[in-house]
Amino acid sequence: MLKSVIAAAALTMVSGAALAQTTVITQDPMVTNSTVVMPGEVRTYVMEQPIDSVPIVPSEGDVLVGEVLPEGVEVRPVQGYDDYGYTVVNEHRVIVNPQTRTVIQVLE
């Protein structure tokens, strides 16, 4: 009986922790030396959107947090979240600060 109670309590704690993860915390040391706290819905929205990749040069494939995207790259708005934009560059899906065009997270 005691084992069942302990197992149920452990399962409840794990389930609660999984449900509580609705934000994404990203370090932004290259731009503002601060931490960006992003709603998990932003990441989900960006991952679900169909969008073609745009190659940027002279980048060698890697898109880095803190990189400012060229003016020719279209940054699309994240519906319901004005502080975030997104695009796909060099086959990498990225979340961008739409005001500065700075990459704030590279999604895998």
C-alpha positions in Angstrom: 0.0 0.0 0.0 2.8 2.4 1.0 4.6 1.7 -2.3 1.4 2.6 -4.3 1.1 5.9 -2.4 4.7 6.8 -3.0 4.5 5.8 -6.7 1.3 7.9 -7.2 2.9 10.9 -5.5 6.0 10.6 -7.7 3.9 10.3 -10.8 1.9 13.4 -9.8 5.1 15.4 -9.3 6.5 14.4 -12.7 3.3 15.1 -14.5 3.0 18.5 -12.8 6.6 19.4 -13.8 5.9 18.4 -17.4 2.7 20.5 -17.6 4.4 23.5 -15.9 7.0 23.9 -18.7 5.3 26.6 -20.7 8.2 29.0 -21.0 11.5 28.9 -22.7 14.5 30.6 -21.1 17.3 31.6 -23.5 20.6 33.2 -22.7 21.3 36.3 -24.8 24.9 37.1 -23.9 26.0 38.4 -27.2 23.4 41.2 -27.5 22.3 42.4 -24.0 24.0 40.0 -21.6 20.5 39.1 -20.3 18.1 36.2 -20.1 15.2 36.1 -22.5 12.0 34.4 -21.1 9.8 33.3 -24.0 6.4 31.8 -23.8 6.4 28.2 -25.0 3.6 29.0 -27.4 6.0 31.1 -29.4 8.3 28.2 -30.0 5.3 25.9 -30.9 3.9 28.5 -33.3 7.2 28.9 -35.1 7.8 25.2 -35.4 4.4 24.6 -37.0 4.6 27.3 -39.7 5.4 26.3 -43.2 8.1 28.6 -44.5 11.0 28.2 -47.0 14.6 28.6 -46.0 16.5 31.6 -47.2 20.2 31.3 -47.7 22.3 34.1 -46.2 25.9 34.7 -47.2 28.7 34.7 -45.9 27.3 32.5 -43.1 28.7 29.0 -43.4 25.5 27.3 -42.3 25.4 28.1 -38.7 23.0 30.8 -37.5 24.0 32.2 -34.1 22.1 33.8 -31.3 23.0 37.5 -31.5 23.4 37.5 -35.2 21.5 40.4 -37.0 19.7 39.2 -40.1 20.2 41.1 -43.4 17.4 43.5 -44.5 16.5 41.1 -47.4 15.4 38.3 -45.1 11.7 38.5 -44.3 11.0 38.3 -40.6 7.4 37.1 -40.1 5.4 38.0 -37.0 4.4 35.5 -34.3 0.6 35.7 -34.1 -0.4 37.1 -30.7 3.2 37.9 -29.6 4.4 41.3 -31.0 7.9 40.9 -29.4 8.8 37.9 -31.5 9.3 37.2 -35.2 10.6 34.2 -37.0 12.1 32.9 -40.2 14.2 30.1 -41.6 17.7 30.9 -42.7 20.4 28.4 -43.9 17.9 25.6 -43.0 17.7 26.8 -39.4 14.4 27.9 -37.9 15.0 31.0 -35.8 13.1 33.3 -33.4 14.0 36.9 -33.9 13.5 40.2 -32.2 11.5 42.0 -35.0 12.6 45.5 -34.0 16.3 44.7 -34.1 16.3 41.7 -36.5 18.5 39.9 -33.9 18.3 36.1 -33.6 17.2 35.3 -30.0 16.9 31.6 -30.4 17.8 28.9 -33.0 15.4 26.0 -32.9 16.4 22.4 -33.4 
